[in-house]
């Protein structure tokens, strides 16, 4: 996250982008994601989202749970960190000294067996958009992770790529900026954007679309 600044974010989120998509929009997004080589599963709620994600990850697998309000809300972080059923990459990262083991930290964080995260927008045309201040999650998402699963709340589905970019600027950034100030005392920034339009490796990527508002 960027530089130390005010305690309260000056950015105001556009509430339009907090409204969940319709069933028809979710279904269109799912169809086009599948056409682009990305498995798409539509589930009714966060409990089913958690069950679905866990069904995709064999026990004893190495799992990196990306920092995500969505994953915290469905309880995935706790399940991976505390159940003993999985090898938590994040626990191993926390054990490293970033000052003296930076290379080891980068190598471990960029090529997990499984990476579970979220995105900031999904278009009905089948594009995924992720914004970041640092870009640390982009490597595993784009290629480094053996398999990647994204859990996405219904309010993140938008008609087009242009709408997705607008959502990032007008909603995701203000929400993340406020979170970063609370968590770190620092502002966030829309410094890097990853757009995933197609996956060429069969079975590598899955999107779990949830019919409720999750994350931002």
C-alpha positions in Angstrom: 0.0 0.0 0.0 1.2 3.4 -0.9 2.3 6.3 1.4 1.2 7.2 5.0 -1.6 9.8 4.9 -4.9 10.8 6.5 -6.7 8.5 8.9 -10.0 8.7 6.9 -10.4 8.0 3.3 -11.4 11.0 1.1 -12.8 8.7 -1.5 -16.5 8.1 -1.7 -17.7 4.7 -3.1 -20.4 4.7 -5.9 -23.1 2.7 -4.3 -24.4 1.7 -7.7 -21.7 -1.0 -7.8 -22.9 -2.5 -4.5 -26.1 -3.8 -6.1 -26.1 -7.5 -6.8 -26.5 -8.7 -10.4 -29.6 -10.4 -11.6 -29.9 -14.2 -12.2 -29.8 -13.5 -15.9 -26.6 -11.5 -15.6 -24.9 -14.2 -13.5 -25.9 -16.9 -16.0 -24.6 -14.8 -19.0 -21.3 -14.3 -17.2 -21.0 -18.0 -16.4 -21.7 -19.0 -20.0 -19.0 -16.6 -21.4 -16.4 -17.6 -18.7 -16.8 -21.2 -19.7 -16.4 -20.2 -23.4 -13.1 -18.6 -22.4 -11.7 -21.7 -20.7 -12.7 -20.7 -17.1 -14.9 -23.0 -15.2 -17.9 -21.1 -13.7 -20.1 -22.3 -10.9 -23.1 -20.3 -9.6 -24.0 -21.0 -6.0 -26.8 -19.5 -3.8 -24.9 -18.3 -0.7 -21.6 -18.0 1.2 -22.0 -21.4 2.9 -22.3 -23.1 -0.4 -19.5 -21.1 -1.8 -17.2 -22.4 1.0 -18.3 -26.0 0.4 -17.7 -25.6 -3.3 -14.2 -24.2 -2.9 -13.2 -26.9 -0.5 -14.6 -29.6 -2.9 -12.1 -28.3 -5.5 -9.1 -28.6 -3.3 -7.8 -32.1 -2.2 -6.8 -32.4 1.4 -3.1 -32.0 2.2 -2.7 -29.7 -0.8 -0.6 -26.5 -0.6 -3.0 -23.6 -0.6 -2.4 -19.9 -0.7 -5.4 -17.9 0.5 -5.0 -14.4 -1.1 -5.9 -11.4 1.1 -9.6 -10.9 0.4 -12.6 -9.6 2.3 -14.7 -12.1 0.3 -12.7 -15.1 1.6 -12.8 -13.8 5.1 -16.6 -13.5 4.9 -17.1 -17.1 3.7 -14.7 -18.5 6.3 -12.1 -19.9 3.9 -9.1 -18.3 5.6 -10.0 -19.9 8.9 -10.6 -23.3 7.3 -7.3 -23.4 5.6 -5.3 -21.9 8.4 -6.8 -23.9 11.3 -8.4 -27.1 10.1 -5.1 -29.0 9.7 -6.4 -30.4 6.4 -4.3 -28.2 4.2 -0.7 -27.0 3.9 -1.0 -23.2 4.4 1.3 -21.2 2.3 0.5 -18.0 4.2 1.7 -19.6 7.5 5.0 -20.4 5.8 5.2 -16.8 4.5 4.6 -15.4 7.9 7.5 -17.5 9.2 9.9 -15.8 6.8 11.9 -12.6 7.5 11.0 -10.2 4.6 14.3 -8.3 5.1 16.6 -11.3 4.9 14.5 -13.8 3.0 12.9 -11.7 0.3 13.8 -14.0 -2.5 12.4 -17.0 -0.7 9.2 -15.0 0.1 8.7 -14.1 -3.5 9.3 -17.7 -4.8 6.9 -19.2 -2.2 4.2 -16.7 -2.8 4.3 -16.8 -6.6 3.8 -20.5 -7.4 1.4 -22.2 -5.0 -0.2 -25.5 -5.8 -3.6 -23.8 -5.3 -4.4 -20.1 -5.0 -7.8 -19.0 -3.8 -8.8 -15.3 -4.1 -11.3 -13.0 -5.5 -11.6 -10.3 -8.2 -13.0 -6.8 -8.3 -15.2 -7.2 -11.4 -16.5 -9.9 -13.7 -18.1 -8.9 -17.0 -21.0 -10.5 -18.7 -18.7 -11.0 -21.6 -16.4 -13.3 -19.5 -13.6 -11.0 -18.4 -12.1 -10.9 -14.9 -10.6 -7.6 -13.5 -8.3 -7.4 -10.5 -6.9 -4.2 -9.1 -3.9 -4.0 -6.8 -1.6 -1.5 -5.1 1.4 -3.8 -5.4 0.5 -6.5 -7.9 1.7 -9.3 -5.6 -1.3 -11.5 -6.4 -1.0 -11.1 -10.2 1.7 -13.7 -10.8 -0.1 -16.7 -9.3 -3.4 -15.6 -10.8 -2.1 -15.2 -14.3 0.2 -18.2 -14.5 2.2 -19.1 -11.4 -0.4 -21.1 -9.5 -1.1 -24.6 -10.5 -4.8 -24.0 -10.1 -6.7 -20.9 -9.1 -10.2 -20.4 -7.7 -11.9 -17.0 -7.5 -14.9 -16.5 -5.2 -17.0 -13.5 -6.5 -20.0 -11.8 -5.0 -23.0 -11.0 -7.2 -22.5 -7.2 -7.0 -19.2 -7.6 -8.9 -20.8 -8.6 -12.2 -21.0 -5.8 -14.7 -22.0 -5.6 -18.4 -18.7 -4.7 -20.1 -15.0 -4.3 -19.6 -15.4 -0.5 -19.5 -18.0 -0.9 -16.7 -15.5 -3.1 -14.9 -12.8 -0.5 -15.0 -15.3 2.1 -13.8 -16.3 -0.2 -10.9 -12.6 -0.5 -9.9 -12.1 3.3 -9.8 -15.5 4.3 -8.3 -16.2 1.5 -5.8 -13.4 -1.0 -5.2 -10.7 1.6 -4.7 -12.6 3.7 -2.2 -13.6 0.6 -0.2 -10.1 -0.8 -0.2 -8.6 2.7 0.6 -10.8 2.8 3.7 -9.8 -0.8 4.7 -6.1 0.0 4.2 -6.3 3.0 6.4 -8.0 1.0 9.1 -5.6 -1.9 8.8 -2.3 -0.2 8.0 -2.8 3.5 8.5 -1.9 3.9 4.8 -3.8 4.7 1.6 -4.2 2.2 -1.1 -3.9 2.9 -4.8 -5.2 1.7 -8.2 -1.6 1.1 -9.2 -1.9 -2.0 -11.3 -4.8 -3.8 -13.0 -4.9 -7.3 -14.3 -7.4 -8.3 -16.9 -7.9 -12.0 -17.6 -10.0 -12.7 -20.7 -9.2 -16.3 -21.4 -7.4 -19.3 -19.8 -5.5 -21.6 -22.1 -4.8 -24.4 -19.7 -7.9 -26.6 -19.3 -9.2 -27.0 -15.8 -6.8 -24.5 -14.3 -9.1 -21.7 -13.4 -12.5 -21.6 -11.7 -14.9 -18.8 -10.7 -17.5 -19.4 -8.0 -20.2 -16.8 -8.5 -22.3 -16.3 -5.4 -25.8 -14.9 -5.4 -25.2 -12.5 -2.6 -23.1 -9.5 -1.8 -19.6 -10.4 -0.7 -16.5 -8.3 -0.4 -16.0 -5.2 -2.6 
